[in-house]
Amino acid sequence: MLTNNGSIFMPSILTLVGIPGLESVQCWIGIPFCVMYIIAVIGNSVILATIKSENSLHKPMYIFLAMLAATDIALSTCILPKMLGIFWFHLSEINFEACLLQMWLIHAFQAIESGVLLAMALDRYVAICAPLRHTTIFSQQLLTQIAIGITLRAAILVTPTLVLVKYRLKHYRTTVISHSYCEHMALVKLALEDTRINKIYGLFVAFTILGFDIIFITLSYVQIFITVFQLPQKEARLKAFNTCIAHICVFLQFYLLAFFSFFTHRFGSHIPPYVHILLSNLYLLVPPFLNPIVYGVKTKQIRDHVLKVLFSIKAS
């Protein structure tokens, strides 16, 4: 509904551009994105099925890995189907409430993924620095509490961003979002009202979740490295370090992409818009795509069970 000053009051339909400046080649960009999505869904599903079917993998390390795989499937599914609809079929319109829901789901699953990575780091910390107490500390009850806590933290911290957009921002200068999915800051930038509270709260959530998790993950690994390098035997050091390699790789690629996307989106005004959007897309697509590959290659137990299943299927 247009108002007297030309603004749009509470739009019911929004339009997603896709990748600004690359509209003519979006159909080709969609191909590798689709391949990444298919590999992410299949790879993470295989990890979930393997961990569920093998009793020997019902341990904290693999339970957290299963949580990470489930989160990756959900996160990539929140973004890819609609994105491919924009790239390939020009289905750029989205209902305002559906846009808010997508925004909430994406940011909530990002927060959950960060929380799971923190839980995995703490698990490695206890397993290496206090191995005799690992089984006692990481009981089934604690695992359940951690899963509930990670989910509640994400829901509680992300929900106000949805509420602030829905009930504070009424007038919009345009209904066109220069993005390929509904992202909080991209939506806030459309509003004509004072958006300082929205921006401040968005920064608060980002630093509360990512900042808190990165600090504790880093502290955990500092202590892990100190403990590992104090081991007397080289073989023991290599074995202990090898149990952390996969998590370190996943940790680095998730948070490096997060910070590149975060800082270019907020402070990279001189960077072309398509670079912002591509980085944002890769931040959501690369971790779900790489995580099952990294864990499949670097985790012997996962690799052995997957190969066993594949060979049994081939033999039959």
C-alpha positions as CSV (number, residue, x, y, z in Angstrom):
1,M,0.0,0.0,0.0
2,L,1.5,3.3,-1.1
3,T,1.3,6.3,1.3
4,N,1.2,10.0,0.5
5,N,5.0,10.3,0.8
6,G,5.6,7.5,-1.7
7,S,6.6,4.9,0.9
8,I,5.1,1.5,1.1
9,F,3.2,0.6,4.2
10,M,3.5,-3.0,5.5
11,P,4.1,-4.7,2.1
12,S,2.6,-8.1,1.7
13,I,5.0,-9.2,-1.1
14,L,8.8,-8.7,-1.3
15,T,11.0,-9.3,-4.3
16,L,14.4,-11.0,-4.0
17,V,16.9,-9.8,-6.7
18,G,19.3,-12.8,-6.4
19,I,22.8,-11.6,-7.0
20,P,22.8,-7.9,-7.9
21,G,25.0,-7.3,-11.0
22,L,25.1,-10.9,-12.0
23,E,21.5,-11.5,-13.0
24,S,22.5,-12.5,-16.5
25,V,24.6,-15.4,-15.3
26,Q,22.6,-16.5,-12.3
27,C,21.3,-19.6,-14.1
28,W,24.9,-20.8,-14.4
29,I,25.8,-19.9,-10.8
30,G,22.9,-22.0,-9.7
31,I,24.5,-25.2,-11.1
32,P,27.4,-25.4,-8.7
33,F,25.2,-24.2,-5.9
34,C,22.7,-27.0,-6.7
35,V,25.6,-29.6,-6.8
36,M,26.9,-28.3,-3.5
37,Y,23.4,-28.7,-2.0
38,I,22.9,-32.2,-3.3
39,I,26.3,-33.3,-1.9
40,A,25.5,-31.6,1.4
41,V,22.2,-33.3,1.8
42,I,23.5,-36.8,0.7
43,G,26.7,-36.5,2.7
44,N,25.1,-35.3,5.9
45,S,22.3,-37.9,5.6
46,V,24.9,-40.6,5.2
47,I,26.7,-39.4,8.4
48,L,23.3,-39.3,10.3
49,A,22.4,-42.8,9.1
50,T,25.8,-44.2,9.9
51,I,25.9,-42.8,13.5
52,K,22.3,-44.0,14.1
53,S,22.9,-47.5,12.9
54,E,26.2,-48.2,14.6
55,N,26.1,-48.6,18.3
56,S,29.8,-48.1,18.6
57,L,29.3,-44.5,17.4
58,H,26.8,-43.6,20.1
59,K,29.4,-41.4,21.9
60,P,29.5,-37.7,22.6
61,M,31.8,-36.9,19.7
62,Y,29.6,-38.6,17.1
63,I,26.3,-37.4,18.7
64,F,27.5,-33.8,18.3
65,L,28.6,-34.7,14.7
66,A,25.0,-36.0,14.1
67,M,23.6,-32.7,15.5
68,L,25.9,-30.8,13.2
69,A,24.9,-32.8,10.2
70,A,21.2,-32.3,10.9
71,T,21.7,-28.6,11.3
72,D,23.6,-28.4,8.0
73,I,20.8,-30.1,6.2
74,A,18.2,-27.8,7.7
75,L,20.3,-24.7,7.1
76,S,21.0,-25.4,3.4
77,T,17.4,-26.4,2.8
78,C,16.2,-23.0,4.2
79,I,18.0,-21.2,1.5
80,L,18.7,-23.3,-1.6
81,P,15.3,-24.2,-3.0
82,K,14.1,-20.6,-3.0
83,M,17.5,-19.4,-4.3
84,L,17.4,-21.9,-7.2
85,G,13.8,-20.8,-7.9
86,I,15.1,-17.2,-8.4
87,F,18.1,-18.2,-10.4
88,W,16.4,-20.7,-12.8
89,F,12.7,-19.9,-12.8
90,H,12.6,-16.2,-11.9
91,L,10.4,-16.9,-8.9
92,S,11.6,-13.8,-7.1
93,E,8.5,-12.9,-5.1
94,I,8.1,-14.0,-1.5
95,N,5.4,-13.3,1.0
96,F,6.5,-10.9,3.8
97,E,5.7,-13.4,6.6
98,A,7.5,-16.2,4.7
99,C,10.5,-13.8,4.3
100,L,10.5,-13.2,8.1
101,L,10.3,-17.0,8.7
102,Q,13.2,-17.7,6.4
103,M,15.2,-15.0,8.1
104,W,14.5,-16.4,11.5
105,L,15.3,-20.0,10.4
106,I,18.6,-19.1,8.8
107,H,19.9,-17.1,11.7
108,A,18.6,-19.6,14.3
109,F,20.3,-22.5,12.5
110,Q,23.5,-20.5,12.2
111,A,23.4,-19.9,15.9
112,I,22.8,-23.6,16.5
113,E,25.7,-24.6,14.3
114,S,28.0,-22.3,16.2
115,G,26.8,-23.8,19.5
116,V,27.4,-27.3,18.3
117,L,30.9,-26.4,17.2
118,L,31.5,-25.1,20.8
119,A,30.1,-28.3,22.3
120,M,32.4,-30.3,20.1
121,A,35.4,-28.3,21.2
122,L,34.5,-28.8,24.8
123,D,34.2,-32.5,24.2
124,R,37.7,-32.6,22.7
125,Y,39.0,-30.6,25.6
126,V,37.7,-33.0,28.2
127,A,38.7,-36.0,26.2
128,I,42.3,-34.9,25.9
129,C,42.8,-32.9,29.1
130,A,40.8,-35.0,31.5
131,P,40.3,-38.4,29.7
132,L,39.5,-40.4,32.9
133,R,36.5,-38.1,33.6
134,H,35.2,-37.8,30.1
135,T,32.6,-40.5,30.4
136,T,31.4,-39.2,33.7
137,I,31.2,-35.6,32.6
138,F,29.5,-36.1,29.2
139,S,26.6,-38.3,30.4
140,Q,23.5,-38.8,28.4
141,Q,21.7,-36.3,30.6
142,L,24.4,-33.6,29.9
143,L,24.2,-34.3,26.2
144,T,20.4,-33.7,26.2
145,Q,20.8,-30.5,28.3
146,I,23.5,-29.2,25.9
147,A,21.2,-29.9,22.8
148,I,18.3,-28.2,24.5
149,G,20.4,-25.3,25.7
150,I,21.9,-24.7,22.2
151,T,18.5,-24.7,20.6
152,L,16.9,-22.4,23.3
153,R,19.8,-20.0,23.1
154,A,19.3,-19.6,19.3
155,A,15.6,-19.3,19.5
156,I,15.6,-16.8,22.4
157,L,18.3,-14.5,20.9
158,V,17.1,-14.6,17.3
159,T,13.4,-14.2,17.9
160,P,13.6,-10.5,18.9
161,T,15.1,-9.6,15.5
162,L,11.9,-11.0,13.9
163,V,9.7,-9.1,16.4
164,L,11.6,-5.8,15.9
165,V,11.2,-6.0,12.1
166,K,7.6,-7.0,12.3
167,Y,6.3,-4.5,14.8
168,R,8.8,-1.6,14.5
169,L,9.3,-1.2,10.8
170,K,6.1,-0.2,9.0
171,H,7.2,2.0,6.1
172,Y,9.5,0.8,3.4
173,R,11.2,2.7,0.6
174,T,11.0,-0.3,-1.7
175,T,10.0,-4.0,-1.7
176,V,13.0,-5.1,-3.6
177,I,15.7,-6.9,-1.5
178,S,19.1,-6.8,-3.1
179,H,19.9,-10.3,-1.9
180,S,19.2,-14.0,-2.8
181,Y,17.6,-14.8,0.5
182,C,15.9,-12.9,3.4
183,E,18.8,-11.7,5.6
184,H,18.2,-9.5,8.6
185,M,20.3,-6.5,7.6
186,A,19.2,-6.6,4.0
187,L,15.6,-6.4,5.1
188,V,16.3,-3.7,7.7
189,K,17.9,-1.5,5.1
190,L,14.6,-1.2,3.2
191,A,12.9,0.5,6.1
192,L,12.3,4.3,6.3
193,E,12.0,4.4,10.1
194,D,14.9,4.7,12.6
195,T,16.6,1.3,12.4
196,R,19.3,1.9,15.0
197,I,17.7,-0.5,17.5
198,N,17.4,-3.2,14.9
199,K,21.1,-2.8,13.8
200,I,22.3,-2.6,17.4
201,Y,20.4,-5.7,18.4
202,G,21.7,-7.5,15.3
203,L,25.3,-6.7,16.2
204,F,24.5,-7.8,19.8
205,V,23.3,-11.2,18.7
206,A,26.2,-11.7,16.3
207,F,28.8,-10.9,19.0
208,T,27.0,-12.7,21.8
209,I,26.8,-15.9,19.8
210,L,29.9,-15.9,17.5
211,G,32.1,-13.9,19.8
212,F,31.3,-16.0,22.9
213,D,31.7,-19.3,21.0
214,I,34.9,-18.3,19.3
215,I,36.5,-17.2,22.6
216,F,35.7,-20.4,24.4
217,I,36.6,-22.6,21.4
218,T,40.0,-20.8,21.1
219,L,40.6,-21.2,24.9
220,S,39.7,-24.9,24.6
221,Y,42.2,-25.5,21.8
222,V,45.0,-23.5,23.5
223,Q,44.6,-25.8,26.5
224,I,44.4,-28.9,24.2
225,F,47.6,-27.9,22.4
226,I,49.4,-27.3,25.7
227,T,48.3,-30.7,27.0
228,V,49.2,-32.5,23.7
229,F,52.7,-31.0,23.4
230,Q,53.4,-32.1,27.0
231,L,52.8,-35.8,26.2
232,P,56.1,-37.7,26.3
233,Q,55.6,-39.9,23.3
234,K,55.4,-38.6,19.7
235,E,52.8,-41.2,18.7
236,A,50.6,-40.2,21.6
237,R,50.8,-36.5,20.5
238,L,50.0,-37.4,16.9
239,K,47.0,-39.6,17.9
240,A,45.6,-36.9,20.3
241,F,46.1,-34.1,17.7
242,N,44.5,-36.3,14.9
243,T,41.2,-36.5,16.8
244,C,41.0,-32.7,16.6
245,I,42.0,-32.1,13.0
246,A,38.5,-32.5,11.5
247,H,36.9,-30.2,14.0
248,I,39.7,-27.6,13.6
249,C,39.1,-27.6,9.8
250,V,35.3,-27.2,10.2
251,F,35.8,-24.5,12.9
252,L,38.1,-22.5,10.7
253,Q,36.0,-22.6,7.5
254,F,32.8,-21.8,9.4
255,Y,34.1,-18.8,11.3
256,L,36.4,-17.4,8.6
257,L,33.5,-17.3,6.1
258,A,31.2,-15.8,8.9
259,F,33.6,-12.9,9.6
260,F,34.3,-12.2,5.9
261,S,30.6,-12.1,5.2
262,F,29.8,-10.1,8.4
263,F,32.4,-7.4,7.8
264,T,32.0,-7.0,4.1
265,H,28.2,-6.6,4.5
266,R,28.5,-3.9,7.2
267,F,31.8,-2.1,6.5
268,G,32.7,-2.9,2.9
269,S,30.8,-0.1,1.2
270,H,33.5,0.1,-1.6
271,I,33.1,-3.6,-2.4
272,P,30.7,-4.5,-5.3
273,P,27.3,-5.8,-4.1
274,Y,27.7,-9.1,-5.9
275,V,30.8,-9.8,-3.8
276,H,28.7,-9.2,-0.6
277,I,26.0,-11.6,-1.8
278,L,28.3,-14.3,-3.0
279,L,30.1,-14.3,0.3
280,S,26.9,-14.5,2.2
281,N,25.7,-17.4,0.0
282,L,29.0,-19.3,0.3
283,Y,28.9,-18.8,4.1
284,L,25.6,-20.7,4.2
285,L,26.4,-23.3,1.5
286,V,30.1,-24.2,2.0
287,P,30.0,-25.5,5.6
288,P,27.1,-28.0,5.0
289,F,28.9,-29.1,1.8
290,L,32.4,-29.5,3.3
291,N,31.6,-30.8,6.8
292,P,30.6,-34.4,5.7
293,I,33.6,-34.5,3.4
294,V,36.0,-33.4,6.1
295,Y,34.6,-35.8,8.7
296,G,34.3,-38.6,6.2
297,V,38.0,-38.2,5.2
298,K,39.5,-37.4,8.6
299,T,37.5,-39.5,11.0
300,K,38.5,-43.2,10.6
301,Q,35.4,-44.6,12.4
302,I,33.0,-42.8,10.1
303,R,35.0,-43.6,7.0
304,D,35.3,-47.3,7.9
305,H,31.6,-47.7,8.5
306,V,30.6,-45.8,5.3
307,L,32.9,-48.0,3.3
308,K,31.6,-51.1,4.9
309,V,28.0,-50.2,4.0
310,L,29.0,-49.3,0.4
311,F,30.9,-52.6,-0.1
312,S,28.0,-54.6,1.4
313,I,25.6,-52.9,-1.0
314,K,27.9,-53.6,-3.9
315,A,28.4,-57.3,-2.9
316,S,24.6,-57.8,-2.7
